[in-house]
Amino acid sequence: MKILPEHYDHIKQTIKNSPVTIKEHRNNLLNSGAQPRNFDMRLRWDLFHYANLSKFACDTLYPYLTDDHIDTALKSIMKELEA
């Protein structure tokens, strides 16, 4: 991954401490009829936004990362937090 370890850890801890849990949001999306094609990506990025990481992304991540890099980190973070 291209993301710096300290930025990865910041995202992970912020999502982990977010008031919306992964399980809770997954159930909300399933109950809303979200399309399965992009379901996992939608879940990752929704949690990113619920954790109020948008400003962090603009100020810190986007100067050296793209959405694809951030999404790769989010995939890994989701696996760790769901384990």
C-alpha positions, 0 to 999 in steps of 0.5 A, a space after each residue: 500500500 502506498 499510504 503512510 502507516 501513521 495515516 492508515 492507523 489514524 483512519 483505522 482508529 477513527 473508523 473503529 471509534 465512530 458511533 456507527 459500527 460496521 455491522 450496524 451500517 451493513 444491516 442498514 444498507 441491506 434493509 435499504 435495498 442497496 445494490 449488491 454490485 457496489 455494496 462493499 465499496 459503498 459500505 467502506 466509503 460511508 463509514 469513512 464519511 461517518 467517521 468525519 475523515 473527509 477533511 483529513 483526506 483533503 488535507 493529508 491524503 489527497 496530496 499524495 494518494 488517489 481514491 484507489 489508494 485510499 480504497 485499498 487501505 479501507 479494504 484492509 482496514 475493514 478486514 482488520 476491524 471485522 476480524 
